[in-house]
Amino acid sequence: MGKPSDLVQGTLDVLILRTLALEPKHGWAVAKRIQQVSRDVLQVQQGSLYPALHRLEQQGWIKAEWRDTPGARTAKFYSLTRAGRAHLQREMAQWERLSAAIDLVLQKA
């Protein structure tokens, strides 16, 4: 149902940051976690995910390192930086304000 194009601009970035706040993950695991937590409403395609991961890394909000996976493969794992955690907290606070305001308009309109 949902696609990254359905998301508000910048929402994919904050979803990725929130997913990585718990533990480092490789790209495929990030996409699967977002899909799982959203109960299959959000499905992040590789064409959106990997550019977003690269952008977040360029911003200094995440860092990447190559690690072995349980299946004896090597994958790039992403984790939050200190700056990424601070940015996530700001974005989550802003999201709370925005979603509360939208809810007010929808309830009263």
N, C-alpha and C positions, 0 to 999 in steps of 0.2 A: 504494500500500500504506500508507505512513505518512502521517499527518496531524498538524497541530499539536496536536490533542487527544491524540495518542498520546505526545507529548513530555512529559518530566518538567517540572513547573512551573518556569518561568524559562529553560528550554533555548532557546526561540525567541530570547529576548533575546541570549543569548551567541552563538548562531549568526549573528545579524545583526551583532553587534559584530565577530565574527571575520571575516565576509565583508567588512566595511568597513575592516578593518585594512590590507588591501592597497592599496585605492584608493577614492576616492569613487564611489558608484554611486547610480542612481535606484532607486526601489522595485521596479519590475519586474525590473531587473537583479539586485537582491539576491535576490529569490525564485528567479530562474532559476539563479543561481550556487549557491545552497543545493541546488536540485534536481540540478544537474549534478554537484557534488562528492559528493553522497550517492548517486550512480548511480540517480537517480529514486526513491529510497525516500522522501525527504522532499519533499513538495509543499506549499509555504506559500501559503495562499489569501489573497486581498486583505483579506478580513474579519478575518484575524489579523495580517497583515503591517503594515498601515497604523496600526492602534491601537498595535502594538508600537513602530513607528518614532516615533510621537507620544510614547509613554511614555518612550522612551530620550532623546528630545529634551528633554522636561520634566525628566528627571533630570540633564541636562547632560552626558550621555555621548556624544551625537552633536549635530552642528549641520547645518543645511540651508541650501542656497542654490539659487536658480533658475539654470539654465544651458541653453544650446542643446544639443541632441543632434545627432548626425550627420544625422538625417533632417529637419533644419530645424524640429524641434519644441522646445518648452521643457519641461523636466522639473525636478522638485525633486531635487537630488543631496544625498546624505547622506555625512558624513565623521565620523570619530572625533575627539573632543576629547582633550586631554591626560588629563582625568579619565576619559574612556571607555577610553583605553588602559590606564590603571592598573586600572580596574575589570575589564577583560577579562583582564588577567594574573592578578588574584586569582581570578576565576571559573574560569579554565583550571586553575589549581593546585588549586582545590577539586574540580573535575570529575575530575582525575587521581586524587586521593585517594579520592573516592567510587567511581569506576569500578573502581579496584584493589580496594577493599574488597568491592564486589559480586562481582567476579570471584573473589575468595577464597571467598566463601560459595557461589557456584555450583559451584566446583571441588571443595569439600570436603563439601558437604551430601549 
